[in-house]
Amino acid sequence: MASVKASESGDALTRAVEFLEAGAWQQAHEIVQGEKSNVAAWLHGIVHTLEGDLDNARYWYRRTTREFPGAAAVQREIVAARLALAEEHRA
């Protein structure tokens, strides 16, 4: 049962990344705010970067193992998040 929950969470986070890629940070925010994982916190930071709330973005990055790269790197961060989620699904 735990693997089903992890899979459902991963699917939700993948949807969140798809929203981020489309610039739909509000929809991504609805997903990530209900998740507790390190990846969800990272995505939450990306959400607030896209929103323009950089103080809040820094807060969410501090909750991860990643350093806040600044607003100029947001598209690279979205790509990196997609790759990280794909790697998790393969594991």
C-alpha positions, -999 to 999 in steps of 0.1 A, spaced: 0 0 0 29 24 7 42 20 -28 8 30 -42 8 61 -21 44 70 -32 33 64 -68 2 86 -65 24 113 -49 49 110 -77 22 113 -103 8 144 -86 43 160 -86 47 151 -122 14 169 -129 27 199 -109 59 200 -131 37 200 -162 18 230 -148 51 247 -140 63 241 -176 31 257 -188 36 287 -165 5 277 -145 20 281 -111 -14 285 -93 -24 249 -103 11 236 -94 8 253 -60 -25 235 -53 -7 202 -58 26 209 -40 11 225 -9 -5 192 1 27 172 -3 55 167 23 85 154 3 117 171 -4 109 172 -41 75 189 -32 93 215 -12 116 221 -42 87 225 -65 70 248 -39 101 270 -42 98 270 -80 62 279 -77 70 310 -56 99 319 -79 75 319 -109 50 339 -88 77 365 -81 76 359 -43 114 353 -39 114 355 -1 89 327 0 108 308 -27 140 310 -6 121 296 24 110 265 4 145 260 -10 159 261 26 136 232 34 154 212 7 190 202 1 192 227 -28 205 262 -29 182 289 -42 196 297 -77 176 329 -83 148 338 -105 169 337 -137 174 299 -132 137 290 -129 134 272 -163 165 252 -156 151 242 -122 119 230 -138 139 208 -162 160 195 -133 128 187 -113 113 168 -142 146 148 -145 147 141 -108 111 128 -108 118 106 -138 147 92 -120 126 85 -89 100 66 -111 128 44 -125 141 35 -91 
